[in-house]
Amino acid sequence: MDVGNFGFVVAGLIVGFVVGMTGVGGGSLMTPILLWFGINPATAVGTDLLYAAITKSGGVLVHRKNKNIDWGVTGWLTLGSVPAVAVTLWFLKNFDTNPKALNAIITQALGVVLLLTAGAVLFKHKLLAFAHRNSGDKSLFTGTRLNVLTVVTGLILGTMVALTSIGAGALGTVALFILYPLLPTRRLVGTEIAHAVPLTLVAGLGHASMGNMNWELLGFLLMGSLPGIYLGSHLTGRVPDKVLRPCLAFMLFAIGYKLAF
């Protein structure tokens, strides 16, 4: 294994460790790291999408076993996100044959989504408190209106994820907190992960069909991230959330600002 490939293993280890310890930061850290290594933006996004689909699959099995997934909500989200992925990938494929134009779109979108993710990570608890405070003992939205808003949320998440590989985690969880404030947090998290797997898998395979995939790179990332997730999960709660969350948010904001502006 040469030095460059060893660096990818270390990157996977670090990102996996952060994900295992905090539950967030997978795509929002991995894609910028791949860009820093000099990986083409489109290839970085495509590779990270399949990386996310594989690493989150284990989370679905755990949450399913513990009955932490609301499959109805997952279905409504997927109804919006998967078609959005297909349309976004079609747009990317036909918009411009110039690779530089495609990379410019992806990089700009990545910066904007990272800034939004930084805000979601930093103000997650305040947003959750706001949702509970305004819902009282009932949800703000119910029935058909709630289902439509869930589909629209999936549509927005699908577009962001297909463009940047980011959005299904922190932003998706915050959106579900607002739409379903009475659903227990563990079920919201499990539902978000259950939705993220088909979303990232479809988007990743779509990018792979466009040639935006490095299978060898994916293997090295997984080689590091799987033990990293295991180690990080055993340190959950050791570092105070009030310290971890601002640090992660600041890092995402700094990367997003640089990419967007």
N, C-alpha and C positions, 0 to 999 in steps of 0.2 A: 504494500500500500504506500503510495507516494505521499508527500507532504500535503498536497492540495486535497486529496481524498480524505486524509486524516483530519483536515480542517472541517470537512463536511460532517464527519462523524462527531467531532467535538461540538459543532453547531447544533446537530441533532440532540446531543446529550444536554446542552444548555437549555434549548427550547423545551425539550421533554421535561427537564427538571422544573422549569418555571410553570409549565402546564400542570404537572403533577402537584405542585405546591399551592398554586393559586386557582387553577381551573380555567384560566384565561391566558391569552398571549400566544397561542399556537401559530395561526396564520399571520397575525399582526406582527410577529417577530420573525418568523421564518422567511417570508418573502423579502423583507428589507435586508436580512442577512445574506440571502442568495444574491441580491443585487450588489451588495458590498463585495461579494466574492467575484463579481464581474459576470454573473449569469445573465443572459438575455432576459428582459422583463417578461416577455410572453412565456418563455420556458420556465422562468421562476414561478410564475402564477400556475401554470399547468402542473408542474411537478409538486408544488405545495398543495394543490387541490387533492391529488391522489394520496399524498402524505397524510392530509387531514382525514380523508375517508377511511384510511386504514387504521390510524391511531385512535379515531373516535369509535370505531366499530366495537372495540373492547368495552368502551364505556356504555354502549347501548346494551350489551349483554348483561352487564352488572345492573343497570337501571331497570331492565326488563325483569330480571330475577327479583328485584326488590319492589316491583310494581310501581315504578316512579315515572311511567310514561303515559301521557294522555294521547292515545292513538287518534282520537277524533281531531284534536288540535293539530297533531302532526299531519294528518291528512289534508286539512284545510290549508296549512302552510305550504305543503308540497304541491297542492293544486295551483298555487300561484307561482311558486319558485321554479319548478321544473320547466314550464313553458317560457318563463322569463329567461332562464339559462339558454334555452334553445334559440330564442330571438336574439339575445345578446351575442351569442357565438356566431350566429348567421351574420349579424351586423359587422362583427370584427373580421369575419372571413371575406366579406364583400365590400367593406367600406373603402379600403385602399390596399393595393397590392404592395405598397412600399413598406417594408418592415419598420423603418424609422417612424413612420406615421402611427403604426399600430403600437409600437413601444412607447411613443409619446402619450398616446391616449391612456394606456395602461398605467404609466408612471404618474400622470396627473391624477387619475382616478384613485390610485393607491394612496397618494398624499392626502386627498380629501377624506377618504374613508378612515385612514389612520387618525386624522384629527378628530373625527366623529367618535371613533373607538376610544381615544384618549379621554374624551368627555364622558363617555358611557362608563368607562372604568372608574374614573375619579368621582363621578356623582351618582354612582349606582344606588347607594343606600338612600340618598336624598330623593332620587326619582322613585324608589320603591315606597318611601314614606309618603311622598306626595300622592302616589296612586292609592295607597291605603286610606289616607286622610280624606280624599275626595270620593272614595267609593262607599265609605261607611260599611254597612253590612250587606251591600249588594254591589255587583259589578256596574261599571259605568255604561257598558254596552252589553246587550243581550240579543238572543235570537238571531234572526237573519242579518241584522246590522253587524253583530259581532263576527259572524262567519265571513261576511264580505270584507270587513276590516282585516281579518286574519289572512284571507287570500291576498289582499293588497299588500299586507306586510310581507308575505312570502314572495310576492312579485318584486318588491323593492330589494329584499335580501338576495333573491336569485340574481338580479341584475348586478348588484354590488359584488357578489361572490364570483360570478362569471368573469367580471372585469378585473378583480383584484385578488381573489381568493380569501378576502377578509369580509367580515360582517355577520357571519352566521353565529359567532360566539357571543361577544359582549353586547353588540347591538341587537342581536336576535333575542337574547335573554331580557334586556331592558324593555323591548317591545312587548314581549309576553307578560312581563310584570305589569305593564300599563293596561293591557287588554284583559288580563286574567289575574287581578290583584288578590282574589280569594283562593286561588289555586296554591297549595303548599309549595314553598320554594323548591323542595327536592323534586317535585313533579314538574315544575317549570324548567328546571335544569335538565332533567331527564328527557323532557319533551323536546327541548332545544337541540340536545345531542342527537336524538332519534331523527329529527328533521335534517340536521347537518350532514348525516352520513349519505343519504341518497342525493342531497343537493350537491355536495362536494364530489361525489362519485360521478354523477352525470356531467357536471361541469368539467371535471378532470379528464374523463374519457373524451369529452368534446374537444378539449384543448389538445389531447393526445392525437386525435384524428386530424388535427390541423398541423401536427408536427411540433407542438409546443410542449415537449416532454423529454426528459432525460432520465431513462430508466436506471442507469448506473448511479446517477446522483440520488435518486429516490432510495435505492438500496443502502447507500452510505448514511443517509439521513435517518432511516429507520434503524440502522445498526446502532446509532448513538441514542436515538430518542426513546426507544423502548426501555432500556435500563434507566434512562433519565427520568421518565415518568414514574417508574417504580420507586426510585430513590426520593423523588420530590413528594410523592404521595405519602411517604412515611414521615415527612417533615411538615406536613400540613398543620398549621396552628402554632408551630414553634416560633415563627416570626410574626409579629402582630400585623393584622390586616391593615391597620391605619398607617403602617410604615410601608408595606409591600405595595398597596394600591396606588398611593401618590407617586412612588418611584417608577412603577410600571407606566402610569399615565404620563409622567413627564418624559420618559424615554420615547413612548409612542408619539407624543406631541412633537418632540424635537425631530424625529424621523419624518413624520408627516409634513411638518412645516418645510423641511428641506426639499422634500420631493414635490410638494405642491407649488412652492414659490422659488 
